[in-house]
Amino acid sequence: MTERDHIRNPIEWGVDQLKTTDLAVVRASHSLRHHGEAPSLLPAVRRIGVADLRDVLVKGLGDFAAYRTDVVFICLIYPLAGLVLARLAAGYDMLPLVFPLASGFALLGPIAAVGLYEMSRRREQGADITWLDAFGVVKAPAFGAILVLGLVLLAIFLLWLAAAWAIYESTLAPAMPRTVSAQVFTNAVLFTPAGHQMILVGMSVGFVFALLAMMLSVVSFPLLIDRDMGLDTAIGTSFRAVLANPVPMALWGLVVAGGLLIGTVLAFVGLMVVVPVLGHATWHLYRKLIA
């Protein structure tokens, strides 16, 4: 029996992961010390079309079908986190932050999808994998840059929540009573001028945050998993990819936003399917965008 054929129990797997910790730390430090690559070494960006978006979604569905409940198991963390945060917001009279919390998960989606990128990468190589292989991302040479980029997205998420609260305070809050029920708040949002103003301003500001997050991460995370390069190069390549393909990438943003909206409306349960499909599809989108 080969080592690959040996079925490891969780303790053995955990020991193996601990053994890789030192290597991961070294690689993290290395990836953050990268200097700017020479122009001739920068990843080349391809132009894509709308048909390519359909293709990456089909491939994303294919990856999801291949992993079945394994991927769903991983992504249980995502909808459960959403439910917990929504309950906390409602429980502390912070109803105005329930929707920003839910929509803000679009900013954190790339972090949740990092393991899915790794699974799609290994599937491309023909490897037999399980959900545990999603944690193989810690072995990536640019793991430190991945961590830093994740923290950047988390900071953007927190800034979005602060902005959403400021928008509420300057629009709807002055007209609201001290204690607000979910029904009263919903009616105020949907059927008052102040509520309409809050929606308009909130969606406009939210669009800016979402655009920034997409430009920062749509190529960066997959690129850092796939290649050994610096964070600045990965982010620059991501921006170049979006700017070189404005129409397809705008449509991709709408696909992601629409999918996350549908998943959220379905009591977050739909995210167990939407998140892995979009995660896998983003890996294939990266393959089409970067030579």
KABELCOR-V44615 format. One record per residue. N is the residue number from 1. SS is DSSP state (2 for helix, 1 for strand, 0 for the rest). Layout:
# KABELCOR-V44615
N/SS
N/SS
This chain:
# KABELCOR-V44615
1/0
2/0
3/0
4/0
5/0
6/0
7/0
8/0
9/0
10/2
11/2
12/2
13/2
14/2
15/2
16/2
17/2
18/2
19/2
20/0
21/2
22/2
23/2
24/2
25/2
26/2
27/2
28/2
29/2
30/2
31/2
32/2
33/0
34/0
35/0
36/0
37/0
38/0
39/2
40/2
41/2
42/0
43/0
44/0
45/1
46/0
47/0
48/0
49/0
50/2
51/2
52/2
53/2
54/2
55/2
56/2
57/2
58/2
59/2
60/2
61/2
62/2
63/2
64/2
65/2
66/2
67/2
68/0
69/2
70/2
71/2
72/2
73/2
74/2
75/2
76/2
77/2
78/2
79/2
80/2
81/2
82/2
83/2
84/2
85/2
86/2
87/2
88/2
89/2
90/2
91/2
92/0
93/0
94/0
95/0
96/2
97/2
98/2
99/2
100/2
101/2
102/2
103/2
104/2
105/2
106/2
107/2
108/2
109/2
110/2
111/2
112/2
113/0
114/2
115/2
116/2
117/2
118/2
119/2
120/2
121/2
122/2
123/2
124/2
125/0
126/0
127/0
128/0
129/0
130/0
131/2
132/2
133/2
134/2
135/2
136/2
137/2
138/2
139/2
140/0
141/0
142/0
143/2
144/2
145/2
146/2
147/2
148/2
149/2
150/2
151/2
152/2
153/2
154/2
155/2
156/2
157/2
158/2
159/2
160/2
161/2
162/2
163/2
164/2
165/2
166/2
167/2
168/2
169/2
170/2
171/2
172/0
173/2
174/2
175/2
176/0
177/0
178/0
179/0
180/0
181/0
182/2
183/2
184/2
185/2
186/2
187/2
188/2
189/2
190/2
191/2
192/0
193/2
194/2
195/2
196/2
197/2
198/2
199/2
200/2
201/2
202/2
203/2
204/2
205/2
206/2
207/2
208/2
209/2
210/2
211/2
212/2
213/2
214/2
215/2
216/2
217/2
218/0
219/0
220/2
221/2
222/2
223/2
224/2
225/2
226/2
227/0
228/0
229/0
230/0
231/2
232/2
233/2
234/2
235/2
236/2
237/2
238/2
239/2
240/2
241/2
242/2
243/2
244/2
245/0
246/2
247/2
248/2
249/2
250/2
251/2
252/2
253/2
254/2
255/2
256/2
257/2
258/2
259/2
260/2
261/2
262/2
263/2
264/2
265/2
266/0
267/0
268/0
269/0
270/0
271/2
272/2
273/2
274/2
275/2
276/2
277/2
278/2
279/2
280/2
281/2
282/2
283/2
284/2
285/2
286/2
287/2
288/2
289/2
290/1
291/0
